[in-house]
Amino acid sequence: MAKTVEVEITFTDRTSGPGTSAGKTVVTAGSLAAGIGRGVREIMKKMDRKQRFDAAKHGIKVSAKLTEGESASASTESDEEEDESADAANA
């Protein structure tokens, strides 16, 4: 069963200092480890040469968490639409 993983990378940048966020992505993979690997590759591809150098020199911090499946996000979106339509009817 596929899992949805939210991956974020932070590193120390030469101009911004520590805690610079390189990016955040949501990927679907078979396991947590595969999701982390796929997310890190996607974010590293988007970084420029100097950012990759700084990340390699000072190290990166990868944070990942499993998120709920597509059914949960679909139900959240439908709840928001119902709230908006109720607000419009009351106005």
C-alpha positions as CSV (number, residue, x, y, z in Angstrom):
1,M,0.0,0.0,0.0
2,A,1.4,3.4,-1.0
3,K,2.1,6.0,1.7
4,T,2.1,9.7,1.3
5,V,5.2,11.4,2.8
6,E,5.8,15.1,3.4
7,V,9.6,15.9,3.2
8,E,11.3,19.1,4.1
9,I,15.0,20.0,3.9
10,T,16.8,22.7,5.9
11,F,20.5,23.7,5.7
12,T,22.9,26.5,6.6
13,D,23.1,29.0,3.8
14,R,26.1,31.3,3.3
15,T,23.8,34.4,3.2
16,S,20.7,33.5,5.1
17,G,22.4,31.5,7.9
18,P,21.1,28.4,9.7
19,G,17.6,27.1,9.2
20,T,17.3,28.0,5.6
21,S,14.5,25.9,4.0
22,A,15.6,24.3,0.7
23,G,12.1,23.1,0.0
24,K,9.1,21.1,0.9
25,T,7.4,18.4,-1.1
26,V,4.8,15.7,-0.8
27,V,5.5,12.3,-2.5
28,T,3.9,8.9,-2.7
29,A,6.0,5.8,-2.1
30,G,5.8,2.3,-0.9
31,S,7.7,2.9,2.3
32,L,8.9,5.8,4.5
33,A,12.5,5.3,3.4
34,A,11.6,5.3,-0.3
35,G,9.5,8.5,0.3
36,I,12.3,10.3,2.0
37,G,14.7,9.3,-0.8
38,R,12.4,10.5,-3.6
39,G,11.6,13.7,-1.7
40,V,15.2,14.6,-1.2
41,R,16.0,13.9,-4.8
42,E,13.2,16.2,-6.0
43,I,14.3,19.0,-3.7
44,M,18.0,18.7,-4.5
45,K,17.2,18.9,-8.2
46,K,15.5,22.3,-7.6
47,M,18.5,23.8,-5.7
48,D,21.1,25.8,-7.6
49,R,24.8,25.0,-7.5
50,K,25.8,27.3,-4.6
51,Q,22.9,26.0,-2.4
52,R,23.9,22.4,-3.1
53,F,27.5,23.2,-2.2
54,D,26.5,24.9,1.1
55,A,24.2,21.9,1.9
56,A,27.0,19.4,1.3
57,K,29.5,21.5,3.2
58,H,27.4,22.2,6.4
59,G,25.0,19.2,6.2
60,I,21.3,19.1,5.8
61,K,18.4,18.4,8.1
62,V,15.7,16.2,6.6
63,S,12.3,16.1,8.3
64,A,9.6,13.7,7.1
65,K,6.2,12.7,8.2
66,L,3.6,10.4,7.0
67,T,0.4,12.1,6.0
68,E,-3.1,10.8,5.5
69,G,-4.1,9.3,2.2
70,E,-6.0,11.0,-0.6
71,S,-9.4,10.2,0.9
72,A,-8.7,12.3,3.9
73,S,-7.6,15.3,1.9
74,A,-10.6,15.0,-0.4
75,S,-12.9,15.0,2.7
76,T,-11.2,18.1,4.0
77,E,-11.7,19.9,0.7
78,S,-15.4,19.0,0.6
79,D,-15.9,20.2,4.2
80,E,-14.4,23.5,3.3
81,E,-16.7,23.8,0.3
82,E,-19.7,23.1,2.5
83,D,-18.7,25.8,5.0
84,E,-18.3,28.3,2.2
85,S,-21.7,27.5,0.7
86,A,-23.3,27.8,4.2
87,D,-21.6,31.2,4.7
88,A,-22.9,32.4,1.3
89,A,-26.5,31.3,2.1
90,N,-26.4,33.1,5.4
91,A,-25.3,36.4,3.8
